[in-house]
């Protein structure tokens, strides 16, 4: 595998975004069908609602208010479940009791990425599953520590760091950077830092985008294409 056959994908997402969970599963499929393209994935933070307090909010009340009524929320959930029918996700939305502030979850993701990107990917997958399939509260430090441990992180280090303000400002600045780039919705897949694929696109579409960018990179055409 040559360096020119390798591309980077920065995934800007929030762990309480169900479409980001779908996007994570589809990205994994896309990488498997992208042929000889070597893909390095890094997860970047975004907060759909940074105003949620640290203790979180009652999810049902929050979501009903957000969608403008129980019927609209039900319709949104129906569309979500239909869209994810082939993505091997056991959504258990009724189990979720709290809508959390996700800043601490993003801190854990950041720490995982500082050690090993494969570990970071496991943490992200674990957080999605904990929230959407098990209904666990991602605003609870104990839950975050458990997920980190299960993903292979040193739980004692996570437990120590999460009780501090470590990397809070760094995560907020990353989110601000994404907003300055014009990113308002997630997931957003940023290929080679230049080409954005927005939304939980189908795996073949993502694979095609990665192959096209890899080909352009191999031909030295990325700067020309970006211009």
N, C-alpha and C positions, 0 to 999 in steps of 0.2 A: 504494500500500500504506500503510494507516494504522498507527500504532503499536499500536492495539488488535488488529490482525490479525497482530501479530508475537508470537511466544512464544520463551522460552528453554528449551533442553534441556541439562541437565548430565548427561553420561554418566560414571558412576562405573564404572571398569573396570580390568583388569590386562592387560598386553600378552601374557601367557602363558596367558590364558584363551581357549580355542578358542571358547567360546560368546560371548565378547565380540567376537571377530572376526566371527562370524555376526551378532551384534547390530549391528555397525557396518555391515555390508552391508544388513541389513534396515532400519536407520534411514535409510540413503541412499534406498532404495526408497520408504519411507514418506513422506519429505519430498517426493519427486517426485509422489506421488499425493494429497498433502494439500490440493490445491486452492490457494486464495489465502492460505494460512497461511505467513507468512514465519518460518522457524525459524533461530534462532541456536544453534549447537551449541558447547558447551565440554566438553573432556575433563578429567575429574577422576581423581586417582590412587587406587588400591587395590592392596594386595599380598596375594595369596592365601597366600603363605608368606614373611614377612619374615625368617624364621630361616635361609634359604638363605645360605650364605657368599658373599662378593663374587666368589670364583672359580667359583661355581656347583657343581652336583653332576651326576654321571652320570645322564642322564635316565631311561634304562631302569630302573636300580636304584631310583631315586627314585620313579618312577611305579608300579612293581610294588609297592613297599612302601606307597605311598599308597592304592592300590586293593585291596590285600590279595591279590595274586597275579596271575600273568600272564593267566589266563583272564578274570578280572574286568576287567583292563585292556583285553584284546582286545574284550570285550563293550561296554565304554564307548566305545572307538574306533569300533566298528561302529555304535552308536547315533548317535554324533556325525556320522559320514560320511553316514548315512541322513538325518539331520535337515538336513544342509547341502547336500543333493543339488541344490537349486534356487538356491543362493546364489552360484554362480560362484566358488567357492574351491577351489583345487587343493591340498588338504591333502597334505603329504608328511611325515607324522609320523615315518616311518622315518629321515628325514634329520636329525632333531633329536638331537644328541648330548649337549647340556648343558641342564640346568634352571637358568636364571640367577636371580640376585637382580635384581629389576626396578627398584630405587630409582633408578639412574642413568637408565634409560629414561624414567621419570616426570619426572625433572629436565629432560630434553631436551624432552619434551612440554610442560612448564610454560613453558620458555623460548620455544618456538614460539608458544604462546598469548599470551605477552606482547607479541608482535610483530603477529601476524595469525591470527585464528581459522581462516581457510581453510588457512593454512600448518600450523597445528596439526593440522587434520584430515588433511592430506597426510602429516604425520609419523606419526600414529597408524596410518593405512592402510599406510604403508611398513614400520612396525615389525611389524605383524601379518603382512604378507606375507613379510618377511625371516625371521621365525621359523617360521611354519607352512607356507609354501610353498617356502622355500629352505633351511630348517634352519640359519640363521645364529644365532650366539650373541649374544643381546641383553645379555649381561653384559660383552661385549668393547667397550671404548671405541671402537676403530676401526670396528666395525660401526655403532655409534650415530652416529658422525660421518659415515659414508657415507650412512646413511639421512637424516640431517639435511640433508646437501648435496643429495641427490636431491630432497628436498622443498622446496628453495629457501632453506634457512637459510644463514647465513654460517658455513661450516665452521670457519674459523679461530677464531671466537668460541666455538663449541661446544667445540672442542679445548682452548681455554684454560680455559673454565669447568669442563669435566668433570674436569679434573685437580685441582680444588679441592673444597671442601665446600659450594660455593654452592648454596643452596636445599634442602639435604638436610633441615634441620629444618622448612622450610616444607612440603615434600612430606609428611613424617611427620605434621605437624599436620593437613594436609588429610585424610589417611587416618584419623587419630584422630577428626576431626570427623564423617566418614562413619560410623564405628563408633558414635559417640555418638548419631547419628541412628537407630541400629538396623539399619544396612545390614551384612549379614553375607555376602551373596552378590552376585555380579556376572555380567552387566551389570545396572546399575540406571539407568533413565532418569528423571531428576527434572525434571518439567515445571513451569516457572514457580516453581521452588523449593518447590513445595507438594505435587505429586502424583507418586507414584513408580510406575513400571511396571517390574516386576522380571522379569529373564530375557530371553532372546533371542526375544521375541514376534514373530509374523508381521507383515509390513509393513502389511497392512490394519488390524490391530488397533492398531499404533502410530499410524498415520495417523488413525484414528478418535479415539484419545485426544488427539492434538494438536488436532484439529478441535474436540473438545468443550471443551478448555481454552481455546482461542482464542475460542470463542463465549462462554464464561463470562466471559472477560476483557473482551470487547467489550461485554457487558451489565453490567459492573461487579459481577459476582457471585462473583468469586474469593474474596474475604474471607468472604462469607456461606457459600459452599460449604465453605471450609476450616474454618469454625467448626462 
